[in-house]
Amino acid sequence: MFSYTLTEQTEMKLLEPQHSEALYQMTERNRLFLQNWFKWVQHVRSEYDTRSFIDELSRRQRAGESYGYGVFYEGRLCGVAELRDVNSPDRCGRIGFWLSADEHGKGLMTHACGHLTDYAFDQCGLNRVEIHASADNKKGRLVPERLGYTLEGIARQAKKYDNRFIDLTIYSVLAEEWAEMDRMSRYVGF
């Protein structure tokens, strides 16, 4: 199993079948919160549905298309982060994520997405990474903003959720920008 230590208390592990129950229970605890942002929640009705999701992540990882990780804080599964489109002919990947509502404010997802951004550029050879978030998801938008991604714009009414359309923000960072930010942080001493 691939595992990455993010902080003393936080690590990322590739999601595997043994995580199905914990991920399903976390989805259930956060169902009302998650339904504000993600359409997929309505299709998760059992642990079997969660296992199918993990199996699909594993298939895409074996095909070199994406990497789906569980974010663990003090040994507990508390979120999911995925790097998609790693074999894009345009060398443009995308990070998607969600975090349990009771774990917000600890920087967990900022660390996870920062690590995935490093991986996208250093290991996958991507030139660009995007993060999309609902325009009114202030906490979700903080992640790319803290990482130094550029807000490129708002795609008006780009997603349909139930009977409403929502605006999506599009953030991106280029490999050369990420490398420069990394160089500057070492120079400044952060």
C-alpha positions in Angstrom: 0.0 0.0 0.0 1.3 3.5 -0.9 1.3 5.8 2.1 2.6 9.3 2.5 3.1 11.1 5.8 1.8 14.7 5.6 2.2 15.9 9.2 3.0 14.2 12.4 -0.7 13.2 12.8 -1.8 13.0 9.1 -1.1 10.6 6.3 -2.5 9.7 2.9 -3.0 6.1 1.9 -4.3 4.7 -1.4 -7.9 3.7 -0.8 -8.3 -0.1 -0.8 -11.2 -2.5 -0.2 -10.5 -2.7 3.5 -11.4 1.0 3.8 -14.9 0.5 2.4 -16.7 0.4 5.7 -15.0 3.4 7.2 -15.5 5.4 4.0 -19.2 4.5 3.9 -19.7 5.4 7.5 -17.9 8.7 7.0 -20.1 9.4 4.0 -23.2 8.6 6.0 -22.2 11.0 8.9 -21.6 13.8 6.4 -24.4 13.1 3.9 -26.3 16.3 4.5 -23.2 18.4 4.4 -21.8 16.6 1.2 -25.2 16.9 -0.6 -24.6 20.7 -0.8 -21.6 20.2 -3.1 -21.6 16.7 -4.6 -24.2 14.9 -6.8 -22.5 11.5 -6.3 -23.7 11.4 -2.6 -27.3 10.5 -3.7 -25.9 7.3 -5.4 -24.1 6.0 -2.3 -26.7 3.9 -0.4 -24.6 1.0 1.0 -21.2 -0.1 1.8 -21.3 -2.0 -1.5 -21.6 1.3 -3.4 -18.5 2.6 -1.6 -16.6 -0.7 -2.4 -17.6 -0.2 -6.0 -16.1 3.3 -5.9 -12.9 2.1 -4.4 -12.7 -0.7 -7.0 -13.1 1.8 -9.7 -10.3 4.0 -8.2 -8.1 1.0 -8.1 -8.8 0.2 -11.7 -8.0 3.7 -12.8 -4.8 3.7 -10.7 -3.6 0.4 -12.3 -4.3 2.0 -15.7 -2.3 5.1 -14.7 -5.2 7.4 -15.0 -5.7 8.6 -11.5 -4.7 8.1 -7.8 -7.4 8.1 -5.1 -6.3 8.5 -1.5 -7.8 8.4 1.9 -6.7 11.2 4.2 -6.2 9.9 7.8 -5.9 12.1 10.8 -4.7 10.4 14.0 -5.4 7.1 12.4 -9.0 7.9 11.4 -10.2 8.2 7.8 -11.4 11.8 7.5 -11.3 12.7 3.8 -10.7 11.7 0.2 -8.3 13.3 -2.3 -7.9 12.3 -5.9 -5.5 13.3 -8.7 -7.2 12.6 -12.0 -6.2 12.8 -15.7 -2.6 12.0 -15.0 -2.1 10.6 -18.5 -3.8 13.6 -20.2 -2.3 14.3 -23.6 -2.5 18.0 -22.7 -0.6 17.2 -19.4 -3.4 18.8 -17.4 -4.6 17.0 -14.3 -7.3 17.8 -11.8 -7.5 17.4 -8.1 -10.9 16.6 -6.4 -11.4 16.3 -2.7 -13.8 16.3 0.3 -13.2 16.4 4.0 -15.4 15.3 6.9 -17.2 18.4 8.2 -15.9 17.9 11.8 -12.2 18.0 10.6 -12.3 21.4 8.9 -9.9 24.1 10.0 -6.8 21.8 10.6 -5.2 22.3 7.2 -5.5 18.5 6.4 -6.8 19.0 2.9 -4.4 21.8 2.1 -1.5 19.4 3.0 -3.0 16.6 1.0 -3.7 18.7 -2.1 -0.2 20.2 -1.8 1.3 16.7 -1.8 -0.8 15.7 -4.8 0.3 18.8 -6.7 3.9 17.9 -6.0 3.2 14.4 -7.2 1.5 15.7 -10.3 4.5 17.7 -11.4 7.4 15.7 -10.0 6.2 12.1 -10.8 3.5 12.4 -13.4 5.2 15.1 -15.5 2.1 17.2 -15.8 2.3 20.9 -16.8 -0.9 22.1 -15.2 -3.2 21.1 -12.3 -6.7 22.4 -11.8 -9.0 22.4 -8.8 -12.7 23.2 -9.3 -15.0 24.2 -6.5 -18.5 25.5 -6.2 -18.4 29.3 -6.1 -20.3 29.3 -2.8 -18.2 26.6 -1.2 -15.9 29.0 0.7 -14.1 26.3 2.7 -13.4 24.3 -0.4 -12.1 27.3 -2.3 -9.6 28.1 0.5 -7.6 25.0 -0.3 -6.3 26.1 -3.8 -6.1 29.7 -2.6 -3.8 28.7 0.3 -1.7 26.7 -2.1 -1.1 29.6 -4.4 -3.3 28.4 -7.3 -4.6 31.2 -9.6 -8.4 31.8 -9.8 -8.9 31.7 -13.5 -12.6 32.5 -13.5 -16.1 31.3 -12.7 -17.9 29.0 -15.0 -21.5 30.3 -14.6 -24.1 27.6 -14.0 -21.7 24.9 -15.0 -23.1 22.1 -12.8 -26.7 21.0 -12.2 -27.5 19.9 -8.7 -31.1 18.7 -8.2 -33.2 21.5 -9.6 -30.6 24.3 -9.5 -27.5 25.2 -11.4 -24.4 26.3 -9.6 -21.4 28.3 -10.6 -17.9 26.7 -10.5 -14.6 28.3 -9.8 -11.6 27.2 -11.7 -8.2 27.4 -10.1 -5.0 26.3 -11.7 -1.2 26.2 -11.1 1.5 25.6 -13.7 4.6 23.4 -13.1 6.9 26.4 -13.5 4.8 28.5 -11.0 4.8 25.6 -8.5 8.5 25.1 -8.8 9.1 28.9 -8.3 6.8 28.9 -5.2 8.8 26.0 -3.8 12.1 27.7 -4.5 11.0 30.9 -2.9 9.7 29.2 0.2 13.1 27.5 0.7 14.8 30.9 0.1 12.6 32.7 2.6 12.8 29.8 5.1 9.2 28.6 5.3 
